């Protein structure tokens, strides 16, 4: 039961927030992959407490995959392989 309450711990929420900000930058920059950031983060967080490390890795991965669409939408360069289809079809605003 106590492990379930660790989700509302302020330190856990802070680690998810920091991981989300890092994932936003990694996912939005073309050429940096989320799997590369996750692999690097595993080696950094190896000595951390397990809940902090998993919170940071979770934040980087989830937001990084989501933010790969930012560069695909704004500058037509996919930031992640999953956002390749977003830049192939022009939006109605681009055809004016």
C-alpha positions in Angstrom: 0.0 0.0 0.0 2.8 2.4 0.8 4.3 1.9 -2.8 1.0 3.2 -4.2 1.3 6.4 -2.2 4.8 7.1 -3.7 3.0 8.4 -6.8 1.8 11.5 -4.9 5.2 12.1 -3.4 6.5 15.6 -4.3 9.9 14.2 -5.2 8.4 11.7 -7.6 6.3 14.4 -9.3 9.4 16.6 -9.5 11.4 13.8 -11.2 8.6 13.2 -13.7 8.4 16.9 -14.4 12.2 17.2 -15.0 12.2 14.1 -17.2 9.3 15.6 -19.1 11.2 18.8 -19.8 14.2 16.8 -20.9 12.1 14.6 -23.1 10.5 17.7 -24.7 13.9 19.0 -25.8 15.2 15.6 -26.9 12.1 14.8 -28.9 11.7 18.2 -30.5 15.3 18.3 -31.8 15.7 16.4 -35.1 18.5 13.9 -34.9 18.2 13.1 -31.2 16.2 10.0 -30.6 14.2 9.1 -27.5 15.8 5.7 -27.3 19.2 7.2 -27.3 18.2 9.6 -24.4 16.7 6.7 -22.5 19.8 4.6 -22.9 22.0 7.5 -21.7 19.6 8.2 -18.8 19.7 4.6 -17.6 23.5 4.8 -17.1 23.1 8.2 -15.3 20.3 7.0 -13.0 21.9 3.6 -12.2 22.8 4.7 -8.6 19.6 6.6 -7.9 16.7 5.3 -5.8 14.5 3.1 -8.0 11.4 5.2 -7.9 13.3 8.4 -8.8 15.1 6.7 -11.7 11.9 5.2 -13.1 10.1 8.5 -12.8 12.8 10.3 -14.7 13.0 7.6 -17.4 9.3 7.5 -17.8 9.1 11.3 -18.2 11.8 11.4 -20.8 10.4 8.5 -22.8 6.7 9.4 -22.8 7.1 13.2 -23.5 10.0 12.5 -25.9 7.9 10.3 -28.2 5.0 12.8 -28.0 7.2 15.8 -28.8 8.8 14.2 -31.8 5.8 15.7 -33.7 6.6 19.3 -32.8 9.4 19.7 -35.4 7.4 17.6 -37.9 4.5 20.0 -37.6 6.4 23.3 -37.4 9.3 22.8 -39.8 8.4 19.6 -41.7 11.4 17.7 -40.3 10.3 14.7 -38.2 11.9 14.6 -34.8 11.1 11.0 -34.2 10.5 8.0 -36.6 6.9 7.8 -35.4 6.1 11.3 -36.7 7.2 10.7 -40.3 3.7 10.8 -41.6 2.9 14.2 -40.1 5.1 16.1 -42.6 4.1 14.3 -45.8 0.6 15.7 -46.2 0.3 19.5 -46.2 -2.3 21.2 -44.1 -5.0 23.4 -45.7 -3.1 26.4 -44.3 0.0 25.6 -46.2 -1.8 25.4 -49.6 -2.9 29.1 -49.6 
